[in-house]
Amino acid sequence: MSLNLIPASEVIARFDEFNTLIDARSEGEYAEDHLPGAVNWPTLHDEERKSIGTLYKQVNAFEAKKRGAALAARNIAQHIEAHVIDKPRDWAPLAYCWRGGKRSGSLSLVLDQIGFRVSLVEGGYKAFRAAMLLDLAECARRLKFQVICGTTGSGKTRLLHALRDVGAQVLDLEGLARHRSSVLGALPGVAQPTQKRFDTLVWEHIRALDPQRPVFIESESKKVGNVSIHPVLVDRMRASPCYMVELDNDQRVELLLEDYAYFTTHPEVFCNRLDVLTVQRGKVVVEAWKALVQKGEFRPVVGELLTSHYDPVYLESIKRNFSQVAQASTLRPTDRSMESMLTLARSMHSD
């Protein structure tokens, strides 16, 4: 046998060297998170893994292993037929499973016997995740962040996207989290990634950034929807130089009506989301907002949400948490359009 065990920390350092990453875990485990670019070749599928686990608990380990071996052999044969027949002799994959290596080891043993040079992640996905989180923290410490601050609807996200479009480095945490980072920020029909998946997506993006160039990032709280930002990244972001975007209130309202257009086409969804604010704003206020929404009068509701709820909360939070916000440079786009944001982004990127 020529199986090569590689410590997770070395996998991190050599990540781009591997031409095929094979995740031998079940579909459900893979969906929860996986190494960037990995393909899923389950040695045991979700239901098979569940049934073997039940057999292990209710009968004994020996019977479970026999049945598991039969299922694994069948699945491995299917993967070889589907994915390996056309591989050249010098194909050298890296495989992993959860921790112990039994599932990836079974697959790798067969590939090794064929004649391929197979490597295994020592400690599996669990060890990789631990090493990845350490590397994410180190990457965050090396980067020079510039934070885009501004009240809700001021165009922070549009400016961030404009900066990306003109060639600046950006880290779009809301995009990775699939959430607009507010009480009303969940995207209808779009599920957020798991915490593990979010961490890996952030690591995948942050490791590719050049430490010699600035990285633009939005001012975020510790959580974006249901996922948490790595604490080292939060600390670095909050200690970094800031810009403050200021946009006319009427423009802010129109921007939010554009970005949250699904609320105007589904007012019942808007009303359900407003219910979340009952504790902070009181039932009378929220019911009044809902009555306006049901009549199609969205602008006054959005305007009041900004001035009475979002603005005070944001300004207090930004003042408390971002140490350099008092020295922030003020940015005033002429309007909410992407053309204005691109003009602003070009001037920032050329500085």
C-alpha positions as CSV (number, residue, x, y, z in Angstrom):
1,M,0.0,0.0,0.0
2,S,1.1,3.6,-0.7
3,L,-1.5,5.5,1.2
4,N,-0.1,8.8,2.3
5,L,-1.4,10.3,5.6
6,I,-1.2,14.2,5.5
7,P,-1.7,16.2,8.7
8,A,-4.6,18.7,8.4
9,S,-2.2,21.7,8.9
10,E,-0.1,20.5,6.0
11,V,-3.3,20.1,3.9
12,I,-4.0,23.8,4.6
13,A,-0.5,24.8,3.5
14,R,-0.6,22.7,0.4
15,F,-4.3,23.1,-0.5
16,D,-3.9,24.2,-4.1
17,E,-1.6,21.2,-4.9
18,F,-4.4,18.6,-4.9
19,N,-6.2,18.1,-8.2
20,T,-9.1,16.1,-6.8
21,L,-10.5,16.2,-3.3
22,I,-12.8,13.3,-2.4
23,D,-15.3,13.6,0.4
24,A,-16.2,10.0,1.3
25,R,-18.9,11.0,3.9
26,S,-22.7,10.9,3.3
27,E,-24.6,13.5,1.3
28,G,-26.0,15.1,4.5
29,E,-22.5,15.5,6.0
30,Y,-21.2,16.9,2.7
31,A,-24.1,19.4,2.6
32,E,-23.4,20.6,6.1
33,D,-19.8,21.5,5.0
34,H,-16.9,20.2,2.9
35,L,-13.5,21.2,1.8
36,P,-13.6,23.8,-1.0
37,G,-13.9,22.1,-4.4
38,A,-14.4,18.6,-2.9
39,V,-16.5,16.1,-4.8
40,N,-18.9,13.8,-2.8
41,W,-18.4,10.1,-3.2
42,P,-20.3,8.6,-0.3
43,T,-19.0,5.3,1.0
44,L,-22.2,5.1,2.9
45,H,-25.3,7.1,1.9
46,D,-27.4,8.9,4.5
47,E,-30.0,6.2,5.1
48,E,-27.3,3.5,4.9
49,R,-25.2,5.2,7.6
50,K,-28.3,5.6,9.8
51,S,-29.2,1.9,9.4
52,I,-25.7,0.8,10.2
53,G,-25.6,3.0,13.3
54,T,-28.9,1.4,14.5
55,L,-27.5,-2.1,13.9
56,Y,-24.4,-1.2,15.8
57,K,-26.4,0.0,18.8
58,Q,-29.2,-2.6,18.8
59,V,-27.2,-5.8,17.8
60,N,-23.4,-5.5,17.9
61,A,-20.4,-3.9,16.2
62,F,-19.4,-7.1,14.3
63,E,-22.8,-7.4,12.6
64,A,-22.8,-3.7,11.8
65,K,-19.3,-3.9,10.3
66,K,-20.3,-6.8,8.0
67,R,-23.3,-5.1,6.7
68,G,-21.5,-1.8,6.4
69,A,-18.7,-3.5,4.4
70,A,-21.1,-4.9,1.9
71,L,-22.8,-1.5,1.4
72,A,-19.5,0.3,1.2
73,A,-18.1,-2.1,-1.4
74,R,-21.1,-1.7,-3.6
75,N,-20.9,2.1,-3.4
76,I,-17.2,2.2,-4.0
77,A,-17.7,0.0,-7.1
78,Q,-20.2,2.5,-8.4
79,H,-17.9,5.5,-7.8
80,I,-15.1,3.7,-9.7
81,E,-17.4,2.9,-12.6
82,A,-18.7,6.5,-12.7
83,H,-15.6,8.6,-12.0
84,V,-12.3,6.6,-12.1
85,I,-12.3,4.6,-15.3
86,D,-11.1,7.5,-17.3
87,K,-8.4,8.7,-14.8
88,P,-4.8,8.6,-16.0
89,R,-2.1,6.7,-14.1
90,D,-0.7,9.8,-12.5
91,W,-4.0,10.9,-10.9
92,A,-3.3,11.5,-7.2
93,P,-6.4,12.3,-5.2
94,L,-6.8,13.5,-1.6
95,A,-9.6,11.8,0.3
96,Y,-11.2,12.3,3.7
97,C,-14.2,11.3,5.8
98,W,-15.3,12.5,9.3
99,R,-12.5,11.5,11.6
100,G,-11.4,7.9,11.9
101,G,-10.7,7.3,8.2
102,K,-12.6,4.1,7.9
103,R,-14.8,5.3,5.0
104,S,-12.2,7.2,3.2
105,G,-9.7,4.5,4.0
106,S,-11.9,1.8,2.4
107,L,-12.2,3.9,-0.8
108,S,-8.5,4.8,-0.8
109,L,-7.5,1.1,-0.3
110,V,-9.2,0.2,-3.5
111,L,-7.8,3.1,-5.4
112,D,-4.4,2.3,-4.1
113,Q,-4.7,-1.3,-5.3
114,I,-5.5,-0.1,-8.7
115,G,-2.2,1.8,-8.7
116,F,-3.1,5.4,-7.9
117,R,-1.1,7.5,-5.4
118,V,-3.8,8.3,-2.8
119,S,-3.4,10.7,0.1
120,L,-5.7,10.9,3.2
121,V,-6.4,13.8,5.5
122,E,-5.1,12.7,8.9
123,G,-8.0,13.1,11.3
124,G,-10.5,13.7,8.5
125,Y,-12.8,16.7,8.2
126,K,-12.8,17.3,11.9
127,A,-9.1,17.9,12.0
128,F,-9.3,20.0,8.8
129,R,-11.9,22.3,10.3
130,A,-9.8,22.9,13.4
131,A,-6.8,23.8,11.3
132,M,-8.9,25.9,8.9
133,L,-10.3,28.0,11.8
134,L,-6.7,28.7,13.0
135,D,-5.7,29.7,9.5
136,L,-8.7,31.9,9.1
137,A,-7.7,33.8,12.2
138,E,-4.1,34.2,10.9
139,C,-5.3,35.4,7.5
140,A,-7.6,38.0,9.3
141,R,-4.7,39.2,11.4
142,R,-2.5,39.8,8.2
143,L,-5.1,41.8,6.3
144,K,-5.6,45.5,6.2
145,F,-9.4,46.2,6.4
146,Q,-11.2,49.3,5.5
147,V,-14.8,49.3,6.9
148,I,-17.8,50.7,5.0
149,C,-20.1,52.1,7.6
150,G,-23.5,53.8,7.2
151,T,-27.1,53.6,8.3
152,T,-29.5,51.1,6.8
153,G,-30.3,51.9,3.2
154,S,-27.3,54.2,2.7
155,G,-25.9,51.9,0.0
156,K,-23.1,50.1,1.8
157,T,-23.7,46.8,0.0
158,R,-24.0,48.5,-3.4
159,L,-20.8,50.4,-2.8
160,L,-19.0,47.2,-1.7
161,H,-20.2,45.5,-4.9
162,A,-19.1,48.6,-6.9
163,L,-15.6,48.3,-5.3
164,R,-15.4,44.7,-6.3
165,D,-16.4,45.6,-9.9
166,V,-13.6,48.2,-10.2
167,G,-11.0,45.7,-9.0
168,A,-10.7,46.4,-5.3
169,Q,-10.5,43.6,-2.8
170,V,-13.7,43.0,-0.9
171,L,-15.0,40.5,1.7
172,D,-18.8,40.3,1.3
173,L,-19.9,38.6,4.5
174,E,-23.6,39.2,3.8
175,G,-23.2,37.6,0.4
176,L,-21.5,34.5,1.9
177,A,-24.1,34.3,4.6
178,R,-27.1,34.8,2.2
179,H,-28.6,37.4,4.6
180,R,-28.9,41.2,4.7
181,S,-27.9,41.3,8.3
182,S,-31.0,42.8,9.9
183,V,-34.3,41.8,11.5
184,L,-35.9,42.0,8.1
185,G,-32.8,40.7,6.3
186,A,-33.7,37.0,5.6
187,L,-33.9,36.3,1.8
188,P,-37.2,34.6,1.0
189,G,-36.7,31.1,-0.3
190,V,-32.9,31.3,0.3
191,A,-31.5,29.2,3.1
192,Q,-28.5,30.4,5.0
193,P,-25.4,28.1,5.1
194,T,-24.7,26.2,8.2
195,Q,-22.2,27.7,10.6
196,K,-19.5,25.2,9.5
197,R,-20.2,26.0,5.8
198,F,-20.1,29.7,6.4
199,D,-16.7,29.5,8.2
200,T,-15.3,27.5,5.3
201,L,-16.7,29.9,2.7
202,V,-15.1,32.9,4.6
203,W,-11.8,31.0,4.8
204,E,-11.9,30.2,1.1
205,H,-12.3,33.8,0.2
206,I,-10.1,35.4,2.9
207,R,-7.1,33.1,2.1
208,A,-7.0,34.4,-1.5
209,L,-6.7,38.0,-0.5
210,D,-3.5,40.0,-0.9
211,P,-2.2,41.2,2.5
212,Q,-0.4,44.1,0.8
213,R,-3.7,45.6,-0.6
214,P,-6.6,47.0,1.4
215,V,-9.7,44.8,1.9
216,F,-13.1,46.6,1.9
217,I,-15.7,45.1,4.2
218,E,-19.1,46.2,5.6
219,S,-19.6,47.1,9.2
220,E,-21.2,44.0,10.6
221,S,-22.3,42.8,14.1
222,K,-21.0,39.5,15.4
223,K,-23.8,37.6,13.6
224,V,-25.2,37.8,10.1
225,G,-28.6,36.3,10.4
226,N,-28.1,32.9,12.1
227,V,-24.3,32.5,11.5
228,S,-21.5,34.0,13.5
229,I,-18.4,35.7,12.2
230,H,-15.1,34.4,13.5
231,P,-14.2,36.4,16.6
232,V,-10.7,37.3,15.3
233,L,-12.2,38.7,12.1
234,V,-14.8,40.7,14.2
235,D,-12.0,42.2,16.3
236,R,-9.9,43.1,13.3
237,M,-12.8,44.6,11.5
238,R,-13.8,46.7,14.5
239,A,-10.3,48.1,15.0
240,S,-9.9,49.1,11.4
241,P,-10.2,52.5,9.6
242,C,-13.7,53.4,8.6
243,Y,-15.7,55.2,5.9
244,M,-19.2,56.6,6.6
245,V,-21.6,56.5,3.7
246,E,-24.4,59.2,3.9
247,L,-27.4,59.2,1.6
248,D,-30.5,61.4,1.5
249,N,-33.4,59.8,3.4
250,D,-35.7,59.8,0.4
251,Q,-33.0,57.9,-1.5
252,R,-32.6,55.5,1.3
253,V,-36.3,54.7,1.3
254,E,-36.3,54.1,-2.5
255,L,-33.1,52.0,-2.2
256,L,-34.7,49.7,0.4
257,L,-37.9,49.4,-1.7
258,E,-35.8,48.3,-4.6
259,D,-33.6,45.9,-2.6
260,Y,-36.6,44.5,-0.6
261,A,-39.0,44.4,-3.5
262,Y,-40.4,41.0,-2.4
263,F,-42.0,42.8,0.6
264,T,-44.0,45.0,-1.7
265,T,-45.2,42.1,-3.8
266,H,-45.8,39.9,-0.7
267,P,-47.2,42.3,2.0
268,E,-48.2,39.5,4.2
269,V,-44.5,38.5,4.5
270,F,-43.7,42.1,5.4
271,C,-46.3,42.1,8.1
272,N,-45.0,38.8,9.5
273,R,-41.5,40.2,9.7
274,L,-42.8,43.4,11.4
275,D,-44.2,41.3,14.2
276,V,-40.7,40.5,15.3
277,L,-40.3,44.2,16.3
278,T,-43.3,44.2,18.7
279,V,-41.1,43.8,21.7
280,Q,-38.9,46.8,20.8
281,R,-41.5,49.1,19.3
282,G,-44.7,48.0,21.0
283,K,-47.9,46.4,19.6
284,V,-49.7,49.7,18.8
285,V,-46.8,51.0,16.6
286,V,-46.3,47.7,14.8
287,E,-50.1,47.3,14.1
288,A,-50.2,50.8,12.7
289,W,-47.3,49.9,10.4
290,K,-49.0,46.7,9.3
291,A,-52.2,48.6,8.5
292,L,-50.3,50.9,6.2
293,V,-48.5,47.9,4.5
294,Q,-51.9,46.2,3.9
295,K,-53.1,49.4,2.1
296,G,-49.9,49.4,0.0
297,E,-48.4,52.5,1.7
298,F,-44.9,51.2,2.0
299,R,-42.9,54.4,2.0
300,P,-44.0,55.9,5.3
301,V,-43.5,52.5,7.0
302,V,-39.9,52.2,5.6
303,G,-39.2,55.8,6.5
304,E,-40.3,55.3,10.1
305,L,-38.5,52.0,10.4
306,L,-35.3,53.9,9.4
307,T,-35.6,56.9,11.7
308,S,-37.2,55.4,14.7
309,H,-35.7,51.9,14.8
310,Y,-32.7,51.2,12.5
311,D,-30.9,54.5,12.7
312,P,-30.7,54.8,16.5
313,V,-29.8,51.2,17.0
314,Y,-27.1,51.3,14.3
315,L,-25.5,54.5,15.3
316,E,-25.3,53.5,18.9
317,S,-23.8,50.1,18.0
318,I,-21.2,51.6,15.5
319,K,-20.1,54.2,18.1
320,R,-19.7,51.5,20.8
321,N,-18.0,48.9,18.7
322,F,-15.9,50.5,16.0
323,S,-12.9,52.3,17.6
324,Q,-12.0,54.4,14.5
325,V,-15.5,55.5,13.4
326,A,-15.0,59.0,14.9
327,Q,-12.2,59.6,12.4
328,A,-14.2,58.1,9.5
329,S,-14.1,59.8,6.1
330,T,-17.5,60.7,4.9
331,L,-18.7,59.4,1.5
332,R,-21.7,61.1,-0.1
333,P,-22.9,59.3,-3.3
334,T,-25.0,61.6,-5.5
335,D,-27.9,59.1,-5.4
336,R,-28.6,55.4,-4.8
337,S,-27.7,54.3,-8.4
338,M,-24.9,51.8,-9.2
339,E,-23.5,54.5,-11.5
340,S,-23.0,56.8,-8.5
341,M,-21.6,54.0,-6.4
342,L,-19.2,53.0,-9.2
343,T,-18.0,56.7,-9.5
344,L,-17.4,56.7,-5.7
345,A,-15.7,53.3,-5.8
346,R,-13.3,54.4,-8.5
347,S,-12.1,57.3,-6.5
348,M,-11.6,55.1,-3.4
349,H,-9.8,52.4,-5.3
350,S,-7.4,54.9,-7.0
351,D,-6.5,56.5,-3.6
